[in-house]
Amino acid sequence: MSGRPRTVFDRIVRLPPLVWLSAFFLLPFAITLKISLSEPATAIPPYLPLLDWRAGLEGWSIFLEGLNLDNYATLYLDPLYRDAAIGSLSYAGLGSLILVALGTPLAYALARAPSRWQPLLVALVVVPFWTSFLIRIYAWIAILKPEGLLNLVLLRLGLIAGPLTILNTDAAVIIGLVYAYLPFMVLPLYAVMNRLDPTLREAAADLGASPTRVFWSVTLPLSLPGIAAGAGLCFIPMVGEFVIPDLLGGSETLMLGRVLWSEFFSNRDWPLASAVAVLILAIVIGPVILFRDSLRAGEGEDAGA
Amino acid sequence: MTWVTRTALVAGLCFLYAPILVLIAYSFNASPLVTVWGGLSGRWYGALFSDAPLLAAAWVSLKVAILSSLVATILGTLAALVLERHGRFHGRALFTGLVFGPIVMPEVMIGLSLLLMFIGIGLDRGILTIVIAHATFCTGFVAVLVAARLRGLDRSLEEAAADLGATPIRVLTTVTLPLLAPAIAAGALLAFTLSLDDLVIASFVSGPGSATLPMRLYSEVRLGVNPEINAASTLLVGLVSAAVLLASWLTARRGQA
């Protein structure tokens, strides 16, 4: 990095993003943490005083006395929240596994396509990602519902005797998750596979390996960082997902994002909703730290694609 | 290409596009039922343009997207300059976390925490609060795009300008920013699209009378399949495809820049 002396100008450039993000990202997070530790009674809007600075030490002691772990105890003791946490992890985990299984061949196919076709093919994978998320999920309702397109086609083909129930089941949630996050899996993986040295493949082929063998013993092991980045990029937002379980899932589909939403909008228990938010964050922070470097690389590649 | 990779490619693209094509096809269906084809019709587009609440929501979304992408583009570009050009400085780790944090932070968490703060400081919810929220989570995405471009820039151009006596501001405005223009434009477009698309964060921080288009669509979509929404979706898909074409044209130009 640059060894040039730090100027006043440098500091001025730094200020706007620093101030904005501290005010609208860091501070709100601290407030959420504080409210998740408050009793419902004292946590009624406008939540003031959050902290009475002017009262000095006394203000701090009132602040600290107001904190309690009741909301977190509720999260732990009430099976609803435990099930939602397990549900979120299971849906996101299973979704990530299927994404790896489907995304790897697709990314490999992109990387092996003739180079003059690659920009177009990559663009074709990206376009749905730019299309409204809500609408893409909504489209699946028309396909999956009992009198929807999928059942219509299967019935006409005589493959099934009566319509299948897919909408409002776990299967629909998984289809929705896989569909919505497929580009997040394919792009970082494609970037990694595209950069692999082709001479390694050629050497393996020269030594008599079949194309399948080359894929399994050369391409795949070298692509593992991309697979990890892709799986991490998908897993993290899927844990907090709200729209997909809400539109495609049934009443028994429990995910933390949906529970937070209903605590907040239906039950109006804001401290508990805050505690759920902190729980979601705690769950995703593990993978963020684990995949920090590959995630950053993956995002950089997304940007380039 | 072998037949295996070819099949993977065709199957993958079919999976990605089938639902969107179904939506477009049904938006021209005269019958309101998914299972019945009632012939070609533009009636749902007509219904769309006389749906006043939907048009009002679209207008809110457009205003929010323009303002928030403007703010996010400025902040994200500055953040990228800091990350790529400022070397080590006090608080660098915090700065990096602040820029990239909102990208990985779950949407429900961003929405809820901003709402709690807006209430805490007594800021009335409306277009302003949605703009603030959107600008906050879009800044990181702009920064990622611009930083990637900065990394590829030839540093000697900036150094030459500085050696010839240009002030840092002059180097930035006459050398660095023009070279970054395609990435900044692409970042602005991405921020614009992300803002137009956001449902979850806007639901938390919007107030009465400031429902955005996704919020309006969501309340309709929950009731089931609605041909008018198919028409709205088709228009959105068309708009976004146009934006993507523009963006790829801008990125293609960076080779010449």
HADDOCK unambig.tbl for C-alpha pairs under 7 A between the chains (distance, minus, plus):
assign (segid A and resid 1 and name CA) (segid B and resid 87 and name CA) 4.77 0.50 0.50
assign (segid A and resid 2 and name CA) (segid B and resid 85 and name CA) 6.81 0.50 0.50
assign (segid A and resid 2 and name CA) (segid B and resid 86 and name CA) 6.76 0.50 0.50
assign (segid A and resid 2 and name CA) (segid B and resid 87 and name CA) 5.47 0.50 0.50
assign (segid A and resid 13 and name CA) (segid B and resid 78 and name CA) 6.13 0.50 0.50
assign (segid A and resid 14 and name CA) (segid B and resid 78 and name CA) 6.94 0.50 0.50
assign (segid A and resid 14 and name CA) (segid B and resid 79 and name CA) 6.91 0.50 0.50
assign (segid A and resid 14 and name CA) (segid B and resid 82 and name CA) 6.17 0.50 0.50
assign (segid A and resid 16 and name CA) (segid B and resid 75 and name CA) 6.59 0.50 0.50
assign (segid A and resid 17 and name CA) (segid B and resid 75 and name CA) 5.19 0.50 0.50
assign (segid A and resid 17 and name CA) (segid B and resid 78 and name CA) 6.91 0.50 0.50
assign (segid A and resid 17 and name CA) (segid B and resid 79 and name CA) 5.99 0.50 0.50
assign (segid A and resid 18 and name CA) (segid B and resid 95 and name CA) 6.59 0.50 0.50
assign (segid A and resid 21 and name CA) (segid B and resid 98 and name CA) 6.04 0.50 0.50
assign (segid A and resid 21 and name CA) (segid B and resid 136 and name CA) 6.61 0.50 0.50
assign (segid A and resid 24 and name CA) (segid B and resid 114 and name CA) 6.75 0.50 0.50
assign (segid A and resid 24 and name CA) (segid B and resid 136 and name CA) 6.64 0.50 0.50
assign (segid A and resid 28 and name CA) (segid B and resid 113 and name CA) 4.83 0.50 0.50
assign (segid A and resid 28 and name CA) (segid B and resid 114 and name CA) 5.29 0.50 0.50
assign (segid A and resid 28 and name CA) (segid B and resid 116 and name CA) 6.90 0.50 0.50
assign (segid A and resid 28 and name CA) (segid B and resid 117 and name CA) 5.29 0.50 0.50
assign (segid A and resid 29 and name CA) (segid B and resid 113 and name CA) 5.61 0.50 0.50
assign (segid A and resid 31 and name CA) (segid B and resid 113 and name CA) 6.98 0.50 0.50
assign (segid A and resid 31 and name CA) (segid B and resid 117 and name CA) 6.63 0.50 0.50
assign (segid A and resid 32 and name CA) (segid B and resid 113 and name CA) 5.34 0.50 0.50
assign (segid A and resid 32 and name CA) (segid B and resid 116 and name CA) 6.82 0.50 0.50
assign (segid A and resid 45 and name CA) (segid B and resid 119 and name CA) 6.82 0.50 0.50
assign (segid A and resid 46 and name CA) (segid B and resid 119 and name CA) 5.67 0.50 0.50
assign (segid A and resid 46 and name CA) (segid B and resid 120 and name CA) 5.37 0.50 0.50
assign (segid A and resid 47 and name CA) (segid B and resid 120 and name CA) 6.06 0.50 0.50
assign (segid A and resid 48 and name CA) (segid B and resid 120 and name CA) 6.70 0.50 0.50
assign (segid A and resid 105 and name CA) (segid B and resid 8 and name CA) 6.07 0.50 0.50
assign (segid A and resid 106 and name CA) (segid B and resid 8 and name CA) 5.48 0.50 0.50
assign (segid A and resid 106 and name CA) (segid B and resid 9 and name CA) 5.62 0.50 0.50
assign (segid A and resid 106 and name CA) (segid B and resid 12 and name CA) 6.30 0.50 0.50
assign (segid A and resid 109 and name CA) (segid B and resid 5 and name CA) 4.57 0.50 0.50
assign (segid A and resid 109 and name CA) (segid B and resid 6 and name CA) 6.70 0.50 0.50
assign (segid A and resid 109 and name CA) (segid B and resid 8 and name CA) 6.48 0.50 0.50
assign (segid A and resid 109 and name CA) (segid B and resid 9 and name CA) 5.85 0.50 0.50
assign (segid A and resid 112 and name CA) (segid B and resid 1 and name CA) 6.54 0.50 0.50
assign (segid A and resid 113 and name CA) (segid B and resid 1 and name CA) 6.16 0.50 0.50
assign (segid A and resid 127 and name CA) (segid B and resid 241 and name CA) 6.71 0.50 0.50
assign (segid A and resid 127 and name CA) (segid B and resid 244 and name CA) 6.80 0.50 0.50
assign (segid A and resid 128 and name CA) (segid B and resid 16 and name CA) 6.84 0.50 0.50
assign (segid A and resid 130 and name CA) (segid B and resid 240 and name CA) 6.61 0.50 0.50
assign (segid A and resid 131 and name CA) (segid B and resid 237 and name CA) 5.88 0.50 0.50
assign (segid A and resid 131 and name CA) (segid B and resid 240 and name CA) 6.12 0.50 0.50
assign (segid A and resid 132 and name CA) (segid B and resid 197 and name CA) 5.35 0.50 0.50
assign (segid A and resid 133 and name CA) (segid B and resid 197 and name CA) 6.68 0.50 0.50
assign (segid A and resid 135 and name CA) (segid B and resid 233 and name CA) 6.34 0.50 0.50
assign (segid A and resid 136 and name CA) (segid B and resid 19 and name CA) 6.92 0.50 0.50
assign (segid A and resid 136 and name CA) (segid B and resid 20 and name CA) 6.68 0.50 0.50
assign (segid A and resid 138 and name CA) (segid B and resid 221 and name CA) 6.79 0.50 0.50
assign (segid A and resid 139 and name CA) (segid B and resid 19 and name CA) 5.39 0.50 0.50
assign (segid A and resid 139 and name CA) (segid B and resid 20 and name CA) 6.66 0.50 0.50
assign (segid A and resid 139 and name CA) (segid B and resid 23 and name CA) 6.01 0.50 0.50
assign (segid A and resid 140 and name CA) (segid B and resid 19 and name CA) 6.29 0.50 0.50
assign (segid A and resid 142 and name CA) (segid B and resid 34 and name CA) 6.89 0.50 0.50
assign (segid A and resid 142 and name CA) (segid B and resid 225 and name CA) 6.32 0.50 0.50
assign (segid A and resid 147 and name CA) (segid B and resid 35 and name CA) 6.52 0.50 0.50
assign (segid A and resid 148 and name CA) (segid B and resid 34 and name CA) 6.61 0.50 0.50
assign (segid A and resid 148 and name CA) (segid B and resid 35 and name CA) 6.47 0.50 0.50
assign (segid A and resid 179 and name CA) (segid B and resid 16 and name CA) 6.92 0.50 0.50
assign (segid A and resid 236 and name CA) (segid B and resid 104 and name CA) 6.99 0.50 0.50
assign (segid A and resid 237 and name CA) (segid B and resid 106 and name CA) 5.79 0.50 0.50
assign (segid A and resid 240 and name CA) (segid B and resid 106 and name CA) 5.49 0.50 0.50
assign (segid A and resid 240 and name CA) (segid B and resid 108 and name CA) 6.90 0.50 0.50
assign (segid A and resid 247 and name CA) (segid B and resid 222 and name CA) 6.57 0.50 0.50
assign (segid A and resid 257 and name CA) (segid B and resid 108 and name CA) 6.48 0.50 0.50
assign (segid A and resid 277 and name CA) (segid B and resid 109 and name CA) 5.33 0.50 0.50
assign (segid A and resid 300 and name CA) (segid B and resid 144 and name CA) 6.11 0.50 0.50
assign (segid A and resid 300 and name CA) (segid B and resid 148 and name CA) 6.18 0.50 0.50
assign (segid A and resid 303 and name CA) (segid B and resid 144 and name CA) 6.69 0.50 0.50
assign (segid A and resid 303 and name CA) (segid B and resid 145 and name CA) 5.18 0.50 0.50
